[in-house]
Amino acid sequence: MHPALSVIVFSTASGAGYGLLALLGILAPLDVVPEDRAFGFIALALALAAITGGLLASLLHLGHRERAWRALSQWRSSWLSREGVAAIATYLPAGAFGILWIFFGKVSAIAGAVATLCAVVTVCCTAMIYRSLKPIPRWHNGWVLPNYLLAALMSGALCLALVVQLFGPKRGVSALAVAAVAMAAFAKLGYWRSIDGEAATSTSGSATGLGHLGEVRLFEAPHTSQNYLLKEMGFEIARKHSIKLRRIALVAGYGLAFLLSIVPLLASGWPAAVAALLAALLGMSGIFVERWLFFAEARHAVTLYYGRSAV
């Protein structure tokens, strides 16, 4: 599949925003993070800015942006529509949570819990957009949903650990960031191992219904020039480039982020703050790269009609 930059920015940024919002909704009422109004303002502003920026970026991928509102009406059957409805609905409890915290100094456990639930549901809907697509076997995979959830948890925890450093060390938050990175890395490795080892679910023979007659091969290309299907569905990435990008994402986005997240557990002051900043930047960069690969390595069944032997 062709990796659309706007969609990658959307899933990376909004995932971090929803992850941060979900953690704030749970941890603030439990007094795990500072109850300071300034902290609440900075953390919630960062979460909502990431969410809103991601949602706006996703609109750039639409051919007719003025019709985007119509997608909300298909929530009964479309995960994309459900995602839109959930994303809009999340602003209500998040706004109430923020207003009560920032303006009245009250950290509402109810508003926080509802905001967390809405954030998790929205990320689940985003993952299910891809998980539900049977024509793309590498997306119709059991690892997709946990990967999206854990990537959001990881990026949200890294952002939270960074903001916390402005208000004094909170080793519980730093420990959470370390655990989140480890879980996200495990899920990503599981996904890569799954797609690398899975057998082809469709062949040119099964796609055309002629497999019982023998090997089916392309006699002549359907088009003499590039078309939309080949551009969007037939994107190819060389195996050597795929391996290189996986290593970059794994080492920088997960490995270094994990090690840097340990520093605030062992030190304080500017070393801890710098380490938290680098961990957040590297973690987000790693998720961006792996999300690009998520699209680039996907193979649509329609390519079987254009010469691919199996997907």
C-alpha positions in Angstrom: 0.0 0.0 0.0 1.2 3.5 -0.7 2.2 5.2 2.6 0.2 8.5 2.7 2.1 11.0 4.8 -1.1 12.6 6.1 -2.4 9.3 7.5 0.9 8.4 9.1 1.1 11.8 10.8 -2.5 11.4 11.9 -2.0 8.0 13.5 1.3 8.9 15.1 0.2 12.3 16.5 -3.3 11.4 17.5 -2.1 8.1 19.0 0.2 10.0 21.3 -2.5 12.5 22.2 -5.0 9.8 23.0 -2.5 7.9 25.0 -1.5 10.9 27.0 -5.2 11.8 27.6 -6.0 8.3 28.7 -3.1 8.2 31.2 -4.0 11.6 32.6 -7.6 10.5 33.1 -6.5 7.5 35.1 -3.4 8.8 36.9 -4.4 12.3 37.9 -7.3 11.2 40.2 -5.0 8.7 41.8 -2.5 11.4 42.6 0.2 9.7 40.6 0.9 12.8 38.6 1.1 16.4 40.0 -2.3 18.0 40.7 -0.9 21.4 40.0 -3.1 23.4 37.7 -0.2 24.4 35.5 0.7 20.8 35.0 -2.9 20.0 34.1 -2.9 22.8 31.6 0.3 21.9 29.9 -0.4 18.1 29.8 -3.9 18.4 28.5 -3.0 21.1 26.0 -0.3 18.9 24.6 -2.7 15.9 24.4 -5.5 17.9 22.7 -3.0 19.6 20.4 -1.7 16.3 19.3 -5.2 14.9 18.8 -6.5 17.9 16.9 -3.3 18.2 14.8 -3.6 14.5 13.9 -7.3 14.8 13.0 -6.6 17.8 10.8 -3.7 16.0 9.1 -6.0 13.1 8.2 -8.3 15.4 6.3 -5.5 16.1 3.8 -5.9 12.6 2.5 -9.5 13.2 1.5 -10.3 14.0 -2.1 -13.4 16.1 -1.2 -12.8 17.4 2.4 -16.1 19.3 2.3 -17.9 16.0 2.4 -16.0 14.6 5.4 -19.0 15.2 7.7 -21.0 12.6 5.7 -18.8 9.8 6.9 -20.1 10.3 10.4 -23.5 9.0 9.3 -22.2 5.5 8.5 -21.3 4.5 12.1 -23.5 1.4 12.0 -21.2 -0.3 9.4 -18.0 1.7 9.0 -15.1 1.7 11.4 -13.9 4.9 9.8 -17.2 6.5 10.7 -17.1 5.1 14.2 -13.6 6.6 14.6 -14.9 10.0 13.6 -17.8 9.9 16.0 -15.6 8.6 18.8 -13.0 11.3 18.1 -15.5 14.1 18.3 -17.2 12.6 21.4 -13.9 12.5 23.2 -13.6 16.3 23.3 -16.7 16.5 25.6 -15.3 14.5 28.6 -11.8 15.8 27.9 -13.0 19.4 28.0 -15.0 18.8 31.2 -12.0 17.1 32.8 -9.7 20.0 31.8 -12.1 22.8 32.9 -12.7 21.2 36.3 -9.0 20.7 36.8 -7.6 24.0 35.5 -10.2 26.5 36.5 -11.6 24.9 39.6 -8.7 22.9 40.9 -10.8 19.7 41.0 -9.5 16.5 39.4 -12.7 14.7 38.5 -12.3 10.9 38.6 -15.6 10.5 36.6 -14.7 12.9 33.9 -11.2 11.4 33.7 -12.5 7.9 33.5 -14.9 8.8 30.7 -12.2 10.7 28.8 -9.9 7.6 29.1 -12.6 5.3 27.9 -13.4 7.6 24.9 -9.7 7.8 24.0 -9.2 4.0 24.1 -12.3 3.5 22.0 -11.1 6.0 19.4 -7.7 4.2 19.1 -9.5 0.9 18.8 -11.7 2.2 16.0 -8.6 3.5 14.2 -7.0 0.1 14.5 -10.1 -1.7 13.3 -10.2 0.3 10.1 -7.2 -1.7 9.0 -7.8 -4.9 11.1 -11.2 -5.4 9.4 -9.8 -5.4 5.8 -9.7 -9.0 4.6 -8.2 -8.1 1.2 -5.0 -7.0 3.0 -3.8 -10.0 4.9 -1.0 -8.1 6.7 -3.6 -5.8 8.2 -6.2 -8.5 8.8 -4.0 -9.7 11.6 -4.5 -10.3 15.3 -1.5 -8.2 16.2 -2.8 -4.9 14.7 -5.2 -3.9 17.5 -2.7 -4.5 20.4 0.0 -2.7 18.4 -2.1 0.4 18.0 -3.1 0.4 21.6 0.4 -0.2 22.9 1.9 2.4 20.5 -0.5 4.9 21.9 0.3 3.9 25.4 4.0 4.1 24.7 4.0 7.6 23.0 1.5 8.9 25.6 3.7 7.6 28.5 6.8 9.1 27.0 5.1 12.5 26.6 3.8 12.3 30.2 7.2 11.4 31.6 8.6 14.5 29.8 6.0 16.9 31.1 6.3 15.5 34.6 10.0 16.5 34.6 9.0 20.1 34.6 7.3 19.7 38.0 9.7 17.4 39.8 10.6 13.7 39.5 7.8 11.2 39.5 9.5 7.8 39.3 6.2 6.0 39.0 5.6 7.8 35.7 9.1 7.0 34.5 8.7 3.4 35.4 5.4 3.3 33.4 7.2 4.8 30.4 9.9 2.1 30.6 7.2 -0.7 30.8 5.2 0.9 28.0 8.1 1.0 25.6 9.0 -2.7 26.4 5.4 -3.8 25.8 5.1 -1.9 22.5 8.4 -3.3 21.3 7.2 -6.9 22.1 4.0 -6.3 20.2 5.8 -4.8 17.2 8.3 -7.8 17.1 5.3 -10.1 17.3 3.6 -8.4 14.4 6.7 -8.5 12.2 7.3 -12.2 13.0 3.7 -12.9 12.2 3.6 -11.3 8.8 7.0 -12.7 7.8 6.0 -16.2 8.7 2.4 -16.3 7.5 1.5 -18.3 4.4 -0.2 -16.7 1.4 -3.9 -16.6 1.8 -4.7 -15.7 -1.8 -3.1 -16.6 -5.2 -3.7 -15.5 -8.7 -5.4 -18.9 -9.2 -7.8 -18.4 -6.3 -8.4 -14.8 -7.2 -9.4 -15.7 -10.8 -11.1 -19.0 -9.9 -8.9 -20.7 -12.5 -6.5 -22.4 -10.0 -8.0 -25.8 -10.6 -6.8 -25.7 -14.2 -3.1 -25.3 -13.3 -0.7 -22.4 -12.6 -2.2 -19.0 -13.5 0.2 -16.4 -14.9 -0.4 -12.9 -16.3 -0.5 -13.0 -20.1 -0.6 -9.2 -20.6 -0.7 -6.2 -18.3 -4.3 -4.7 -17.9 -2.8 -1.2 -18.4 0.0 0.2 -20.5 0.7 3.0 -17.9 0.5 3.6 -14.2 -3.0 3.9 -12.8 -4.6 4.6 -9.4 -4.7 0.9 -8.3 -1.1 0.4 -9.1 -0.1 3.6 -7.3 -2.1 3.1 -4.2 -2.5 -0.7 -3.9 0.7 -1.9 -5.7 3.3 0.1 -3.8 6.5 -2.0 -3.4 9.3 -1.7 -0.9 12.6 -3.6 -1.4 13.2 -6.3 1.2 16.6 -4.8 2.1 15.1 -1.3 2.7 12.3 -2.9 4.8 14.9 -4.6 7.0 16.9 -1.4 7.3 13.9 0.6 8.4 12.8 -2.0 10.8 16.2 -1.9 12.5 16.1 1.9 12.7 12.6 1.8 14.3 13.6 -1.0 16.7 17.0 0.5 17.8 16.1 4.2 17.9 12.4 4.2 18.5 12.3 1.4 21.0 15.8 0.4 22.2 17.2 3.9 22.8 13.9 5.2 24.1 13.8 2.3 26.6 17.3 3.0 27.8 16.8 6.8 28.0 13.5 6.3 29.9 15.5 4.5 32.6 17.7 7.6 33.3 15.0 9.5 35.3 14.7 6.4 37.6 18.4 6.8 38.4 18.9 10.6 38.3 17.1 13.9 38.6 17.5 17.4 37.4 18.6 18.3 33.9 20.1 14.8 33.1 16.6 13.3 33.7 14.9 16.1 31.8 17.2 15.8 28.7 16.8 12.0 28.8 13.0 12.2 28.9 13.0 14.7 26.0 15.3 12.5 23.9 13.2 9.4 24.8 10.0 11.1 23.7 11.5 12.4 20.4 13.1 9.0 19.5 10.0 7.1 20.5 7.8 9.2 18.3 10.2 8.9 15.5 10.3 5.2 15.8 6.5 4.9 15.8 6.5 7.2 12.7 8.9 4.8 10.9 7.1 1.6 11.9 3.8 3.2 10.9 5.2 4.0 7.5 6.3 0.4 7.2 2.9 -0.8 8.3 1.5 0.7 5.1 4.5 0.1 2.8 4.7 -3.7 3.6 1.0 -4.3 3.2 -0.1 -6.1 0.0 -3.6 -5.7 -1.4 -5.3 -8.7 -3.1 -6.1 -6.6 -6.1 -2.4 -6.8 -7.1 -3.0 -10.5 -8.0 -4.7 -9.2 -11.2 -1.6 -7.2 -12.1 1.1 -9.9 -11.9 1.7 -10.7 -8.3 1.5 -14.5 -7.7 0.3 -14.4 -4.1 -0.5 -12.2 -1.1 
